[in-house]
Structure formats: structure tokens, C-alpha cells
Amino acid sequence: MVGTIFRIERYAIHDGPGIRTTVFLKGCPLRCWWCHSPESQSLSPDLMLRPDRCTKCGTCLLLCPNEAIVDTGAAMVTDRDRCQVCGTCVRACPSGAREIAGTEFTVEQVIAEIERDVIFFDESGGGVTFSGGEPLMQPAFLDEALRRCKARRIHTAVDTCGLADPASLLRIIPTTDLFLFDLKLIDDERHRKATGASNCQILSNLDALVAAGCAIRIRFPLIPGVNDDETNVRALGGVVKSLGLEDVDVLPYHRAGIAKYHRLQKDYRLPDTQPPTAEQLAEVVSMLTAYGLTVQIGG
């Protein structure tokens, strides 16, 4: 059983209770304008470039088996249509100007990485969180990894955007102690515009988890100018309240992922958007707590 993972983060404190190890799986069905992990979107490995580190030594050009690299004089330019992300240039680059986001792991390898941190889980009430991307884009791998974790009595959490095959979602309920469930926009048309997909299946899946009695924390990524208006915030609060849920984590927008778009040679949709101010955050928290919800800023 093999999955593609782009990062394993140790000592995470924002992805569920206690100290956690967060395993980030590649692949996501959404294309959110504000996504801070664009390297997570594709199921396949991605080539990421750091031109500022390039010494123009020409090693990558000489060794590329697909002739995907051209020396323009000003820079080593990669033709992504020809690039097969084979990793030859990455392994050869002496300056670390090239890297691949996405590595194949067996379930056994992932469990071995997680088990290194069991002592911290035991002392802090933590565990493992499977995130992404969208971890349910690799359902068989996720299912098996969760089963192995539960067999070892490791607390498990799944951080999901909610857009997933219902059968795959229901399959992991017995082995998932906590769902961290994203809600971004309640109006379907606005959701389609900002994420590239409808939220109908997302809301249906949330209903299913509630009906099954799952432990759920709602995560609300707050993006100024996109979903921070009163109409959306109050609609979100109403949905959460109507489902009998109580906990909402407001995740303030940040700009830390913008550089990754440049490294992937992709355009970023919100180049001028700034993080919310303390006043904006306080206003959103006030609106949500008015529904009797327990709201915290951050995960």
C-alpha cells in the first residue's frame, strides 16, 4: 500500500489536541484562491524551483533525460510540458535550487515515522493528523494508515475539505477520533467561484458525520474580501448551530504560501489580499459566538 506525501510535520500544535504529527497527503479536488499549499493540489509529484539558489552551473541541463531545461543566459528555464518530474535534476543540483514535492511512502514507512513521536502523544494527549491537500483523495492509503494507528492506540484526526466520496468518508469513521472539517462559503455559487467546486457534497458529508455521532471541529479559513462578510459568517454560524456542533476554529488568512506559487510557476489569485486585522477577527468571533458556539482563533 503506497501513498504520495509531500510533508510530515512533527510537534504540530494546530492540527488537533495535544502535540501531533501531521501527515500531508497530495491531491485536492478544490482550487481555493487562497490555498497556501499549491504543491498539495496535484496527486502527482511537483517540481519546485528556487531560482535565487541557482548558480547556473548547467548540471541540470546536461543531465535532464527529457531535454526540458534551457539556458537562456539569464536563467535555467524548465519546460514543464517536457518535464517528467523524474528527479534527475533535483538529485544532481549542487545548490538545492530544485526539489520535488511529493514522495511515495508505504503505510509501514508512515507508521514508523509516526511511532517515533508516541512519547509526545502520550504526554500531551496528542496523536496523528492526516491532512493535505485532501487526504480522502487517497482513500485506500488513508484507510489503512488509520487502521494501523488505531491498532496502536494512537489518537487519530482527519483534516478534510469535505469534498470526498461519501463511501470513502463513511469507511474511515470507526478509525477516526476527530474530524477537522473545513467550511469556507455557505452560498453554493460563491463557493463554486472561489474554490472551483460546489459545496453540496461537502454539506451532505458533514450531515452524514453528524448523523454518525462523530467528533467534529469546524475550521473556518477567514479570507478578507472573500468570505469575511456578515452574510457568510452568519450563514456559517447558523449551519453549525443547526447541526448541534459547538467548536469553530477561525483560521486567519496568511501570505506564507505565495512564494510556492512562484516556485511552481503558477499565478496566485489574491496577490493584494492582506491578513485580517485584530478588529476584523474580533468582529467575526463576536458574530459566531452569538450562535452559542465556542470559537478560537487558530487550530
N, C-alpha and C positions, 0 to 999 in steps of 0.2 A: 504494500500500500504506500504510494508515493504522493506527496503534495508539493506545491510550489509556494515557498515562503520568502518574503522579502525582508523580514526583520524579526528578531526575537529580542524583546526588551526586558531586562531584569530590573528588579526593585521598582516596578511601576506602582504608583500610589493613586492614580486617577482612573483606573480601569476596573473598579470594583473594590470590595472591602479589603483592608489589610495590605500587606506587601505582596505584589503579584508578579508573575512572569507573563508577559503578553506576547502571544504568537500571532504575527500578522500574515495572513494568507492573501495571495494575489487573486485578483478578479473582483469586479464590481459591476452590477447592472446599471448603476446610476452614473451620471456625469455632472455632478454638482458643480456649479460655477466656482464655489469657494474651496473645493477639495484641496486639502493640504498634503495629500499623498498621491499625486498623479501617477506615481510608479506602481500604485496598487491596482489601477483600473484594469489593465490587461491581464488575462490569465497566464500569458507567456512572459518570459523574462524580458526586461527592457535594458537597452544600452543607455547609460547616463554619462554625459561628458562634463569635464571640468576644464574648459579652455584656459583658465587662469593658471593651471598647473602644467600645461603643455609646454615642453621645451623645443618642440618641432624637430625632434631628433630623427624622425622618419621611420622609426622601427615599426610602428603600426602599419604604415603604408607598405613597407616591404613584405610584411608577413601576412597581411589580410588575404585569405584564400578566395574572397569574393570580389576583390578589387573595388571595394566600397569606399576607400579613403583616397582623397585627392589633396595634394599640397597646392594651395592657391597662392602661396608666397606669404600671405598674411596669417594663414591658419591651416591646420589639418582638418578638412571638411569631410564628414561622413555622409554618404548617400544612404539614407535609411531604407530606400526601396531595394537596394542591393544587399544591405547588411542582413546577415542571417543570425546575428547575436550569438555567434559561436564561441566568443570569449577569447579568441586568439590574441586580439589586440590588447585586451584587458590584462591578460597574463604577461604580455611582453612589455607593456608600458612601464618604463622605469620611474616615472614621476607620479603615478596614480591619477592620471588625467582621465582615465576611463574605468568604468565599473559597470557591473551588471546587477540590476535589481531583480532578484528572483532566483532562488536556488532550490533544487529538488531535495527534499528530505523524506526519509521513510518515517513511518509512525514511530518506530523504535528509536530513531535518532532524536525526534522531537521529545519523546517521553524522557529520554536520557538527559536532555537539556533541562527540562522542567524539574526533574528529580534532584538536580543539583541545588535547588532552592527550597527544598521541602522544609528545612530547618527554619527559614524565614516565614514560610506559610504557617507553620505550627505556632510560632511565637507571636504572630501578628493577626492571625485569623484570616490570612490571605489565601492565595491559590493561583490558578492559571486562568487567563482570559484569552479566548480566541477571537481575534479581530481581523481587520482587513484594511482596505477592500471590504468585501462581504464574505465572511468565512463560509457561508452556505453556498457559495459558488463552487466549492469543492466538497460536496456533501458527504461522499463516502469516506474521504480522508478525515473530515471533521468528526463524523460519527464514530469512527474507530478510535481516534485520539481521545475523544470524550470518554468512551468506554474504558480505555486503558487508565485514564486519570481517576475515574470513579472507582475502579478496581483497587487503586492505590490510596483511596480515601482523600484525594486532593479536591478541594473546592473548585468548582468549575463555573465560569461565566462565559457567555457568548455575546459579543458586541455586534449587533446586526442593524442594518438599514431597514430591515423588514421586508424587502422585496426578494422573496425566495419562494421556491417550490413548496407549497403547503405540506406535502407528504414528507419532504426532507426536514422541514421545520418540526413537524409533529414527532418525527422519529427521534430527535435528539432531546425531547422534553425529559425523559427519565434520567438522562445523564447530565443535564444542565441545571445547576443550582440557582443560577441567576441569569436573567436576560437583561442586557443593556440595550434598550430599544430606541432607535432614533425616530423622532418626529420633527419634521422640518417645516412643512407648509400643509395646512389643512385643506385649503381650496385646491381642487384637483387641477384646474387649468394653470394656476400659479405654480403648482408642484411640477407639472409637465415642463413648463417653461424653464424653471431654474435647475431641474435635475435631469431632464430628458426622459422622464417616465411618469406614468400615472401613480397616484398613491392608493388606488382602490385595493390592490392586493396587499399593500402594506397595512392598511387599516383592517382588512379582513384577517390577516395573520395576527395582528395584535389582539383582535377579538378572540381568536382561537386560543392564544396563550392565556388570556384572562379566563376564558371558559374552562381551561385545563387546570386553573389554580396555580399557575407558575408565579414565581417571584420575579417582579419586573421593576426596573428603574427606567423611567423615560429620560432620554437625553435630547435636549433642545439646543442645537447649534445656532447661536444668535448671530445673524449676519446683518449688519446695518444696511438699510436700503433694500433688503431682500425679504426678510421675514420678521423684522422687529416692530412692525406697525401694530397698533392696538387691535385691529381686526383679526389678524392672525394669532397674536398672543392670547387674546381672549377665547378665540375658537379652539386653540390648543388646550387651554386650561379647561374649557368645557368638555372636550373629548376625554381628557384624562380623568376628570372628576366623574363623568358619566360611567366610566368603566370601573370605578371603585378603586383606582390606583391613587397612590399618595405621594410618591417620590419623583421629583423632577430635578435633573441636573442641567443647569444652563451653562452651555459651553461657549464662551465668548470667542468670536472670530479673531484669528491672528494671521499674520502675514508670513509666518515662518516657512511656508511651503513654496513661496513664489520662486525661489531660486531653482527648485526642482523642475519647474516648467522650462526654464532656460536650458537646464541640463538635458531635458528630453526633447528640446527644440519644439515645444508646444506653446500656444498662446494662452495667457491667463485672462480669464473673463472679468476679473474685478481688480484691475491694477491700481485704481484710485481709492478703493474702499479701505477705511481705517478701522481699527478695533473699536468696539463700543466704549463710551466713556463710563465712568463710575455712576454718573447720573442716569445714563441710559440703562445700565444694568439694574440699578435700584428701581427704576420705573417698571421694568419687565418683571422683576421679582415681586414687586408690590401687586401687579396685576394677577400673577399666578397664585400668590398666597391668598388672594381674595376668594379663591375657589376652595380654600381649606387644604391646599397642597403644601407639602414640605419641600422647600426649594433651596438648593445650594448652588453656588457658583463653582463650576469645575466638576470633575468626575468624582 
